[in-house]
């Protein structure tokens, strides 16, 4: 253990007021906060700032306008374009002028349903500049999911593009947006559409629709709006994550604590400062993209890489290493799923050997648990330290890691590392009592939570408070795990029905609701099965109603229904149509038994099972499917 890490963690727990006051000096405040924390007001009460100013304006004012801020790399379109901080300031100012001309003001919500293009980053920062609250919705979500988010956020404006590009597929966005607005109860005033050369929309003649470039030209002579002063506690964005009931949860991120926490993390976890190049290979529709593609690198004056592509197929398994080398990436951050996909296509790391890793010093993994074998393969082939770390949409930045920038080089394959300064962890039983070292239990974090962590849910503060109800004084993460005798924290999986599919948190309960609505389904269950590439994938089991003639047709209908309502991101491809589900005598479906059967684990017949013959029947079905 490094003394720098140990001291930082101790100070953050024992002297949080002083520790986070010192950290706040990395941020430009319009009005300095009176103190670092107040239970009622949150982090940095009384302080005012503007996040866009901190990300862009101040670096230009400091004479660093010529430094590259954003490196857009799109192997799917063959475009590589770099924007300096001065150019980024101009682009953000132009979009802010567009939004202001449409009446967007402080506190208004703006939904972004956009792909991985520079205009998405410009729009996010432009909202922050105006004090508006952006809500980015991942372009892989189906219209119904977009409609739910529109209804909850009640935006005045929706920004979109003509299409997104997923590998070799071009996905038209405008039809999805139109359908979502048809399904939504709340109606946005305007839809602004950016036309992409790869898939333009032929007709946007609706009075509600505006062309991005036409609006930009019309507001070209308008002055760029100055950064709006907002309170530290004012919302910067709403980001929706899956809820256990199928209703999305709108995680609200504040401005002050968010800026301080992200700036601290870049310097002390990732070892990134002004002029360094950082690449998070994620999507801006997810929390990693918000925190570590858009905001954190720009807060510290680094160069951030915006990558529109896939780890394989765009064009080959060497695209990650090629991008790292091309841009001089110092620290690389991706998901274990991506590395497993690369390994599957290039097990001998031929591309990695030929291309190398350039100036890269460290690789970080997050999104789902990184299995020891994947970490071992990547460390062996790259020669670089590979750090698995853990956090959630609700947290907004890492809570477990090996803080290499603080000299803490300890790591253990299968563990997400140690508590990051600001976080105090425990593993408890159902009664809230700490379990013994090495024993599994519920992973909890002591309240109050660190800066940058959510302090409410949009329109649902009662839902937020439920996170602290089970274990008073502690935040219930919803994950199970253990702490070993060396202090390493191991996150092993969810304690509820949220599964992690390639880093995307999805609710099996929500999928079950969809499955149950399919005509011909009598009952069903959806579980998360282990997958070598995506970490986990959903698998459905359904019992057909009497009179259903075609099991294949029912199978296809279930798959189609889930994909239609959740989108392809749901990744449901396997559905077993079976005579019966395993149940207890009280009628509870034994989902854990289903999970073991699918994963090929040893199955012990529970003493509470209603029909002991069902597990063997299911096992035979699953084995027969695997042999096809």
Secondary structure, DSSP 8 states (H G I E B T S, - for coil): --HHHHHHHHHHHHSHHHHHHHHGGGS--SB--SSSEETTTEETTT-EE-HHIIIIIHHIIIIITTSEEEEEEETTTTEEEEEEHHHHHHHHHHHHHHHHHTT--TT-EEEEE--SSHHHHHHHHHHHHHT-EEEE--TTS-HHHHHHHHHHH--SEEEEESEEEETTEEEESHHHHHHHHHH-SS--SEEEEE--TTS--S---STTEEEHHHHHHHTTTS-------EETTSEEEEEEE--TTSS-EEEEEESHHHHHHHHHHHHHTS---TT-EEEE-S-TTSHHHIIIIIIHHHHTT-EEEEE-S-SSSSS-TTHHHHHHHHHT-SEEEE-HHHHHHHHHH-TT-HHHHHH--TT--EEEE-SS---HHHHHHHHHHH-SEEEE-B--TTT-S-SEE--GGGT-----TT--BEE-TT--EEEE-TTS-B--TT--EEEEEESS--TTS---BTT-HHHHHGGGTSSTTEEEEEEEEEE-TTS-EEEEEESSSEEEETTEEEEHHHHHHHHHTSTTEEEEEEEEEEETTTEEEEEEEEEE-TT---HHHHHHHHHHHHHHHH-GGG---EEEE-S---BBTTS-B-HHHHHHHHHT------TTBS-TTHHHHHHHHHHHHHH-
